[in-house]
């Protein structure tokens, strides 16, 4: 019986803030062995595009933008993007609350400004660089942008909450209020990362008991719950671990490889 495993990227396969820019050699080996046994490996990330750090791994599928882009073996199954009117509304709301944003789609990234230090910090957390100048500005690219995900950043939680209240309540919005990155990830109504994983394994007629997911963040909780075996990384918060079936080692200590050995004897 075929199995399928879903993998978050940040904090699960890589750890950019601590300089781990590529999955470990052992992780790459177990993923390949899992595939060689006739199974599938799929990325499941909030990122809008697959970073260079994992592009050399031959994944069978990609779930990006927290479920708003789904591709499997070269076929695009879902690509859900904002209209220009919906983007214009967001830009106005964020500006009113002294926020700025990074916009992304599967074929490009854009930012509302190059100057906001909070947006620079957000970029550094996920890419290792605070330099935004190489990313096109929204105002210069308006006719060409196709956006499935928006990350809006703010200097304080009150501004974040105020902006969130001005957006359509049926949109999928995940807010974070930690000291390093006060932001909300904004998507249209539709799939989440977890329901996208469920959609894909059901689309492939794989039984739930043969599904696995690895994650560390709060937006991974649903994914961990909707598969047969939800595995939290050792560096995940206690809240995330509480919703997992298993807890493995940290990303820096071959957590994925350790779980494959324990659960699948790989």
C-alpha positions as CSV (number, residue, x, y, z in Angstrom):
1,X,0.0,0.0,0.0
2,X,1.3,3.4,-1.0
3,X,2.2,5.9,1.8
4,X,2.5,9.7,1.6
5,X,4.4,12.1,3.9
6,X,3.9,15.8,4.1
7,X,6.7,18.2,5.3
8,X,6.6,21.7,6.5
9,X,9.8,23.6,5.6
10,X,10.8,26.2,8.2
11,X,11.6,24.7,11.5
12,X,11.0,21.2,10.1
13,X,13.5,20.7,7.2
14,X,15.5,23.9,7.6
15,X,16.3,26.3,10.4
16,X,17.2,29.6,8.7
17,X,17.6,31.7,11.9
18,X,20.3,29.3,13.1
19,X,22.0,29.0,9.8
20,X,20.7,25.6,8.8
21,X,19.8,26.4,5.2
22,X,19.4,22.9,3.8
23,X,17.9,19.6,5.1
24,X,20.5,17.4,6.6
25,X,22.2,14.6,4.6
26,X,20.5,12.0,6.7
27,X,17.1,13.6,6.1
28,X,17.6,13.6,2.3
29,X,18.7,9.9,2.4
30,X,15.5,8.7,4.3
31,X,13.3,10.8,2.0
32,X,14.8,9.1,-1.0
33,X,14.6,5.7,0.5
34,X,10.9,6.3,1.3
35,X,10.3,7.2,-2.3
36,X,12.3,4.2,-3.5
37,X,9.8,2.0,-1.6
38,X,7.1,3.4,-3.9
39,X,5.8,6.2,-1.6
40,X,5.3,9.9,-2.1
41,X,6.9,13.0,-0.4
42,X,5.1,16.3,-0.5
43,X,6.0,19.8,0.7
44,X,3.3,21.6,2.8
45,X,4.3,25.2,3.5
46,X,3.0,28.7,4.0
47,X,5.6,29.9,1.6
48,X,4.3,30.8,-1.8
49,X,7.3,29.2,-3.6
50,X,9.7,26.5,-3.0
51,X,13.0,27.9,-1.7
52,X,16.3,27.1,-3.2
53,X,17.2,25.2,0.0
54,X,15.0,22.2,-0.9
55,X,14.8,22.5,-4.7
56,X,17.4,19.8,-5.2
57,X,15.1,17.2,-3.5
58,X,12.7,15.6,-6.0
59,X,9.4,16.0,-4.2
60,X,6.3,14.4,-5.7
61,X,4.1,17.3,-4.9
62,X,4.0,20.8,-3.5
63,X,1.4,22.5,-1.3
64,X,2.2,26.2,-1.0
65,X,0.5,29.3,0.4
66,X,-1.1,27.2,3.2
67,X,-3.0,25.1,0.7
68,X,-3.9,27.7,-1.9
69,X,-1.5,26.1,-4.5
70,X,-1.5,22.4,-4.9
71,X,0.6,20.6,-7.5
72,X,1.3,16.9,-7.8
73,X,3.7,15.3,-10.3
74,X,3.7,18.4,-12.5
75,X,-0.1,18.8,-12.5
76,X,-1.6,22.0,-10.9
77,X,-4.7,20.9,-9.0
78,X,-5.5,24.2,-7.1
79,X,-4.3,27.8,-7.7
80,X,-6.4,30.3,-5.7
81,X,-5.4,34.0,-6.1
82,X,-6.7,37.3,-4.9
83,X,-8.5,39.7,-7.3
84,X,-7.0,43.2,-7.8
85,X,-9.9,44.6,-5.8
86,X,-9.1,42.3,-2.9
87,X,-5.4,43.3,-3.0
88,X,-6.2,47.0,-3.1
89,X,-8.4,46.7,0.0
90,X,-5.6,45.0,1.9
91,X,-3.0,47.6,0.9
92,X,-5.3,50.4,2.1
93,X,-6.1,48.6,5.4
94,X,-2.4,47.9,6.2
95,X,-1.4,51.4,5.4
96,X,-4.1,52.8,7.7
97,X,-2.6,50.7,10.6
98,X,1.0,51.6,9.8
99,X,1.7,48.1,8.5
100,X,3.4,46.8,5.3
101,X,3.2,43.6,3.5
102,X,4.9,41.0,1.4
103,X,2.8,39.5,-1.4
104,X,3.5,36.2,-3.0
105,X,2.3,33.8,-5.7
106,X,3.8,30.6,-7.1
107,X,5.5,32.6,-9.9
108,X,6.7,35.8,-8.0
109,X,7.1,37.9,-4.9
110,X,6.4,41.5,-4.3
111,X,6.6,44.0,-1.3
112,X,4.7,47.2,-0.5
113,X,8.0,48.9,0.5
114,X,11.7,48.3,0.8
115,X,12.1,50.5,3.9
116,X,10.0,49.0,6.7
117,X,12.3,47.5,9.3
118,X,9.6,45.1,10.4
119,X,9.2,43.8,6.9
120,X,13.0,43.5,6.6
121,X,13.1,41.5,9.8
122,X,10.4,39.2,8.5
123,X,12.3,38.6,5.3
124,X,15.5,37.9,7.3
125,X,13.7,35.2,9.4
126,X,12.6,33.3,6.3
127,X,15.5,34.0,3.8
128,X,18.4,34.9,6.0
129,X,18.6,38.4,4.5
130,X,17.0,41.7,5.5
131,X,17.7,43.3,2.1
132,X,14.4,43.8,0.3
133,X,15.7,45.8,-2.6
134,X,15.8,42.9,-5.0
135,X,12.1,42.2,-4.6
136,X,9.8,44.2,-6.9
137,X,7.5,46.8,-5.4
138,X,3.7,46.2,-5.8
139,X,3.2,49.7,-7.2
140,X,5.6,49.0,-10.0
141,X,4.2,45.5,-10.9
142,X,0.5,46.0,-10.4
143,X,-0.6,44.8,-13.9
144,X,1.4,41.6,-13.6
145,X,1.0,40.3,-10.0
146,X,-0.8,37.1,-9.2
147,X,-1.0,36.7,-5.5
148,X,-2.2,33.8,-3.4
149,X,-0.7,34.8,0.0
150,X,-0.1,38.1,1.8
151,X,2.0,38.5,5.0
152,X,1.2,41.7,6.7
153,X,3.6,42.9,9.4
154,X,3.1,45.5,12.1
155,X,5.0,47.2,14.9
156,X,2.5,46.2,17.6
157,X,-0.3,43.7,18.2
158,X,-3.0,46.4,18.5
159,X,-2.4,47.5,15.0
160,X,-2.4,43.9,13.8
161,X,-5.8,43.3,15.5
162,X,-7.2,46.5,14.1
163,X,-6.2,45.7,10.6
164,X,-7.5,42.1,10.8
165,X,-10.9,43.4,11.9
166,X,-11.2,45.4,8.7
167,X,-10.7,42.4,6.4
168,X,-13.5,40.0,5.3
169,X,-14.2,37.6,8.1
170,X,-14.5,34.6,5.7
171,X,-10.9,34.9,4.6
172,X,-8.3,32.5,6.1
173,X,-6.2,34.6,8.4
174,X,-3.6,33.3,10.8
175,X,-2.2,36.0,13.2
176,X,1.1,35.8,15.1
177,X,1.9,38.0,18.0
178,X,5.4,37.1,19.1
179,X,8.2,39.5,19.8
180,X,10.2,38.8,16.7
181,X,7.5,38.8,14.0
182,X,4.1,40.4,14.6
183,X,2.2,39.5,11.5
184,X,-0.8,37.9,9.9
185,X,-0.8,35.5,6.9
186,X,-3.8,36.2,4.8
187,X,-5.4,33.9,2.2
188,X,-8.8,33.6,0.6
189,X,-11.4,31.2,1.9
190,X,-10.7,27.7,0.7
191,X,-8.1,25.1,1.6
192,X,-5.8,25.4,4.6
193,X,-2.5,23.5,4.8
194,X,-4.2,20.7,6.7
195,X,-7.3,20.3,4.4
196,X,-5.0,20.6,1.4
197,X,-3.0,17.6,2.6
198,X,-6.3,15.7,3.2
199,X,-7.6,16.6,-0.2
200,X,-4.4,15.4,-1.9
201,X,-4.2,12.0,-0.2
202,X,-7.9,11.4,-0.8
203,X,-7.4,12.4,-4.4
204,X,-4.7,9.8,-4.6
205,X,-6.9,7.2,-2.9
206,X,-4.4,6.7,-0.1
207,X,-5.8,5.5,3.2
208,X,-5.5,7.8,6.2
209,X,-3.6,5.2,8.1
210,X,-0.8,5.5,5.5
211,X,-0.4,9.2,5.8
212,X,2.3,11.1,7.7
213,X,3.0,14.8,8.4
214,X,5.9,16.6,10.0
215,X,5.6,20.2,11.4
216,X,6.6,22.6,14.1
217,X,4.4,25.6,13.8
218,X,0.9,26.5,14.9
219,X,-0.3,26.5,11.3
220,X,0.8,22.8,11.2
221,X,-1.6,21.7,13.9
222,X,-4.5,20.9,11.6
223,X,-2.2,19.1,9.3
224,X,-0.9,16.9,12.1
225,X,-4.5,16.1,13.1
226,X,-5.8,15.3,9.6
227,X,-3.2,12.6,8.8
228,X,-2.8,9.2,10.3
229,X,0.5,10.0,11.9
230,X,1.2,13.6,13.0
231,X,4.8,14.1,14.0
232,X,5.9,17.3,15.8
233,X,9.5,18.4,15.7
234,X,11.3,18.5,19.0
235,X,11.7,22.3,18.5
236,X,7.9,22.8,18.3
237,X,6.0,24.5,21.0
238,X,4.2,22.6,23.7
239,X,0.9,23.6,22.1
240,X,1.9,22.0,18.8
241,X,3.3,18.8,20.5
242,X,0.0,18.4,22.3
243,X,-1.8,17.9,19.0
244,X,0.7,15.4,17.5
245,X,0.7,11.6,17.7
246,X,4.5,11.5,18.0
247,X,7.3,14.0,19.0
248,X,10.6,13.5,17.3
249,X,14.0,15.2,17.7
250,X,14.7,18.8,16.7
251,X,15.3,19.9,13.2
252,X,18.9,20.4,14.0
253,X,19.2,16.9,15.3
254,X,17.8,14.9,12.4
255,X,14.3,14.8,13.7
256,X,12.8,13.7,10.4
257,X,15.3,10.8,10.0
258,X,14.8,9.7,13.6
259,X,11.0,9.5,13.1
260,X,11.4,7.5,9.9
261,X,13.6,5.0,11.7
262,X,11.2,4.7,14.6
263,X,7.9,4.6,12.7
264,X,8.9,3.1,9.3
265,X,12.2,1.3,10.0
266,X,13.9,3.5,7.4
